[in-house]
Amino acid sequence: MCDDYDGSEPIVDAWRRARKEHKCFACREAIHQGDVYHFTAQKDDEFCTFKHCARCWAMGQAIIEAGADSWQYDLRCGVSWQEAFGEEPPDEVARLAFMTREEAQATIATERKPSPWS
């Protein structure tokens, strides 16, 4: 699922607390000042940075944990969980789609799941 990642290892792969408002690279919703979010920086042909809200980062990590080699950082690969893995998503993954920012901050961001490069 979402397997077009080119394999570049990140230079920075860390959780941060927002000092100002940002926009999530995947869902395009606001990451509010004070929110915990995930920041990734990498260098391919050029230097790229990605900021993900806790909910979108958790979805990406769920894709990796389900067996994918990688995930598309904008989560717009056009493949459903069912198509990619041959089954419905687990309940905890399905709940991510409807989780509010506040719920994500209270649960996912406090867990701060490690990235696949850790």
Buried (B, 14 or more C-beta within 10 A) or exposed (E): BBEEEEEEEBEEBEBBEBEEEBEBBBBEEBBBEEBBBBBBBBEEEEEBEBBBBBBBBBBBBBBBEBEBEBBBBBBEBEBEBEEBBEEEBEEEBEBBEEBEBEBBBEBBBEEEBEBBEE
